[in-house]
Amino acid sequence: MPKVSIIVPVHNTECYLQACVESLTAQTLADIEIILVENCSTDDSLQVCKTLAQGDCRIKVLSIDKADLSTARNEGIKVATGEYIAFVDSDDTVLPTLCEETYNLAIEHNLGLVCFSLHKTYDNRADKYPYRNDGTTEIVSAKEMTTLIITDKLPTYVCTLLFRRDLFDTLTFPENIYYEDRASTFLFTAACGRGGIIHKSYYRYYCRSGSISRSYSWKHYRDFAFANLRRLEFINNSGLYSKDEMASVASISADSFLRKLRHILSKAKSPEQRAEALAWCNKLNLIPKGTRLPPKARVIRWYIERFIL
């Protein structure tokens, strides 16, 4: 059994895939497996995967017939055999000590999850480090880690977490949506028992023009709103928080939900889109009483309650 399985969804990234995989095969923790999950690429990504696998016996190639990031991750989990599982996007790279240092912390403290930092590399401007990068570590409860995720004090990306394998016995990633990280990582932290945090930017996240995260459509706004709606439902129903804590923890998710709800209301074209947007207006009661909202979000809420509901 390898210590860490690294799952890499691959879709039309032939130009970046070799650099990504080379950063994985160079890990200082040698006892790993790398699972490349090719999903409906129209370029030569599948052939690149097969060529890379010929050069390292730790690389496995899985090809699926659905072009969806979460589906690729979920299918990779099914064949993963590692004690812990990490995820890397096929156009990104990681530092060589990522697996060794996160795995060692997890084993030393019997952790369900380890969260780490990332930095963003852009096409035309300097790298950005949105989170701490001082190399310090913390051990926190599941509640503490979940709160840090929901309040955006830690990165919400799947790719900045090392997961203990048994977390996937009951949890999977939501399929067919964008922003699946925001809609799911808090569920894993809530189930982790205890979590570790390493404030070190192991992960280089490339922000390229034209990528999914830099393109916006009605579905993008809809899925971002959905992710925050799932957070609000969790805050209300998980039993993790008292009423006073709910109001504090929900602030960022409520603000984001209201802003995206405004977009899906204004951009809805079809009857189905309008019906869904209107149905979500009835979810405003999920915002806990006493939640502090910035002025713009308060205006959006007032408008919906006054003129739509």
Buried (B, 14 or more C-beta within 10 A) or exposed (E): EBBBBBBBBBBBBBEBBBBBBEBBBEBEBEBBBBBBBBBBBEEBBBEBBBEBBEEEEBBBBBBBEEBBBBBBBBBBBEEBEBBBBBBBBBBBBBBBBBBBBBBBBBEEEEBBBBBBBBBBBBEEEEEEEEBBBEEEBEBBEBBBBBBBBBBBEBBBBBBBBBBBBEBBEEBBBBBEBBBBBBBBBBBBBBBBBBBBBBBBBBBBBBBEEEEEEEEEEBBBBBBBBBBBBBBBEBBBEBEBBEEEBBBBBBBBBBBBBBBBBBBBBEBBEEEEBEEBBBEBBEBBEBBBEEBEBEEEBEEBBEEBEEEEE
